Amino acid sequence: MRLENKIALVTGSAAGIGEASAKIYAREGASVVVADLNTEAAERVVSEIRAAGGNAEVFAGDMGVREDIDAMIAFAKEQYGRLDVLHNNTAWAPIGPAGDVEFDDWQGAINVSLTSYWYAIKRALPDMIGQGGGSIVNTASISGMAADHNLSAYNVVKGGVVNLTRSVALDYASKGIRCNAVCPGIIWTTPYQQMKDAGMTHLESMADSVPMGRFGTPQEIANVALFLASDESSFVTGACIVADGGRTAHTGTPSPMG
């Protein structure tokens, strides 16, 4: 087991990539704190982890509230005595052209999707340093490496996550702390299912934009996160690993073969 006797905390883990990550961490031996604002969904994830023989607890909190992050880190320590893996995964951002985004929505995206990552890291670092090390995994995105139409706030926060990852890695490498990010491409999560249910027709063209010809799955991203969380990546820090089916490998130029 790659995370045997480790303690992991995953934010935004009641669905999607966070849920898949929490479950694979538990399957690989970690005791997991499932942190999410959606208490009912988080409790479902914990119940499923326990039913599969794993160990997990729910923390209900809003990652946009500093006091909730304080309480979350304290909860992990109270439950398990230490924290070995911090996986920041919470994300929210408004959709629309940059000039149409409301100020409060912009600030909300920064707070929930970037500042919360920094603050959770800040709160986790003293204990990780004191115990001799730890692994921080951030869910970034290929949208933090290039821009998308009508997703300016999302592009900004994910770009921030990419460089926060690098900065923390540099600042704390000598302390035994590793900090890495996974950068997913388009992954089939709840928002895309909702678009499909609403009859939106652009999903097929989105899949066609991926060389592999399909959306990724949360499990495929969780597999990368597991590598970064585990000691198998012991010489990896400051890395932003792209998992996008080859999407960003393409310049966008049509094939000369037609």
N, C-alpha and C positions, 0 to 999 in steps of 0.2 A: 504494500500500500504506500502510495507516494506522499501522503500527508498524515501518516500514522502519528497519533498523539499530538497533532497540531491543532491550534485553535484559529478558526477563520471567521471573519465578519464580512458579510456581503450586503451592501446597500442596494436598494431598488431590486430586491430579490424575490418579489412576490409573483414575477412573471418574466417571460422572455430570457434574455441572456443572463440576468441575475439569478433567476430560478435555476436554469440549467447549470450555472456555476456552483451555486450552493449545493445542488444535488450531487454533482460530480466530486466536489470537495469531500462531502460526507461519505460517498462511496469509497473514496480513497483514504478514509480513516480519520478525517478531521471532525472535530466538534464544531458546529456552525451556528453563528448568530444570523438569523434571517431578519434583516432590518427593512422595514417598508412602512409607508403611511397607510397602505391598504391592509389593515389588520386581518380581515377575514381571509384574503388571499394568502397572506404570509402564514397564517395558521394552517391553511391547506398544504402549503409547501412543507412546513415542519412535520405535519402528520404523515405526509408521503415519505419524507426522509426517515422518520421513525419506523414506519411500516416496513421499510426496506432494510431495517437493522441499524440505521445511523443514529447519530446524536445531534439534536438541534433545538434551539430555543428561538422564540419570536421576540423581536424588539419593535414596538410600534412607535414610529417617530417621523417627523418632518425634517428632511435634510436641508430645508431652507431656514431652519430655526437653530441658532447656535447652541442654545441650551439643550435641544434634543440630541445634538451630536455629542455634547459633553456627557449626557446621560447614556448614550449608546456605548461609548467607549468604556464608561464606568460599569455598565451592565455586563459587557463581555468579561471584564476583569473579575466582577463579583461572581459570575456564573462559573468561570473556568480558570481564573487565576492568572491568565496571561493572554496575549494576543500575538499570534505568529504571522497571520495573513490578514491584511486589510485590502478588500476589493471594493473600490469606489465605482459604482455603476449607475447611480441615479441620474436621470436626465429629463429635462423638460425645456422646450423652447417654442416660441410662437412661429407661425408660418405667415409669410407675406413679404413683399418687397421691403428693402431696408428702410425706406422713407415712410412706410406705412405702419411700422411696428410702434406700438405704444411704449412710452417711457417705462411704465411699471412692468410691462411684460419683458422688456429688455433687461431691466434690473433683476426681475425674477429669474430669468434664464441664467444670468451670470451667478446669482446667488445659489440656486439649486444645482446647477450643472457644472460649476467651476469652483466657486468659493467653498462649497461644502466639501469638495475633494481636498482642497488645501487645508481646511480646518480639521477634517478628520485625520489627515496625515499629521498635522501639528499636534493633535491630542494623543495620537498613537505613538509618536516617535520616542518620547521619554522612556516609556516602558520597553519598547523594542530595543532601544539602545542599552538599557539597563540589563536586559536579559541576554544581550550579546548578538542580537540580529533579528531580522524580520523581512517579510516580503510584502511589498505594496504593489497591487495590480490596479491599474486604472482602465476603465473602458473609455477609449477615445473613439476615433472614427476616421475613415478616409475623408470625411467631410471636414476634418481638421487639417488636412493636407492640401486640399483644393476646395474651390467654392461650388455651391449649388444654387440654382435659381430659387429665390424666395425663401432661403433658409439662412439669412445673414446671422441671426443670433446663434443658431446652432453651429454654424461654421466658426464663429468667434469663440464660443465656449469650448468646442472640441479642439480648436487650434491651441487654446489656452491649456487644455489638459495635456496635449502633446508636449508642450514646453515646460509645464509644471513637472511632468514626469522626468524630463531630462534634468531639470534643476535640482529636484530632490535627490535623484541618483548621484549627481556630482557632489552635492553637499554632504551626503551621508554614506557614501561608499566605504569610507574608512572606518565607519562605525558598525559595519556588518549589515547595513540596510540596503536591500535591493529595491528599486522602483522601476517598473516597466509598464507599458501600455499595450493593449490589443486594439487594433484599428479595424473594426468590421466594415465590410461593404454593406450592400443591401441584404438584410436578414429578415426572414419571414417571422415577424412578431405581430402582436395584437393590432397595431395600427394598420398594417397591410391587410390583415384579415378583415378588419372593419371596412377598408376601402373596397375590398372584393365584395363583401356583403352588400355594400351600397351601390354596386354595379359599376364602379369606376373601371374604365377600359384601358388605362395606361400601364397597368401592371405587367402585361405581356411584353411591352416595349422596354420596360425596365429590366426584365429578365434577359431580354435579348442584348442589352448593353453589357452583360457579363459574359466574358469568353466561355465560361462553363455553361452558359445558357440557362441559368436558374438563380433563384434566391439562395442564400445560405440559410442554415438553421442555427438556432440558439446553441444547440449542442456542439456544432462545429466551432463556435467561438469559445464556448466553455472549455473545449479540449485545449485550445491555445492558452487560456487563462490558467488551466491546471498546470501546464508546463511552467508558466511564469511563476506560479505560486510555490511550486515544489523545488526541492533541492536539485532536481535535474537541470535547472537553469542557474546553477550556483555561480557561474561566471558571466551571467547576463544581467546588466543593469543599464538603465537609460535607453533601452530598446523600445521601439514602437513597431510592433509586429503587425503587418497588414494581412488580413484574412478576408479577401474580397473576390475570390474566384477569378482573379486575373484582371479585374476591372481597371485598376490604376496602372497596370503594365502597358496599357494601350494608349498611344498618342491621340487617338481619335481619327487618324487618317484612314480613309477607306482602303481596303486591300487592292493592290495593283492587279490582282488576278481576277477582280470582279466579284 
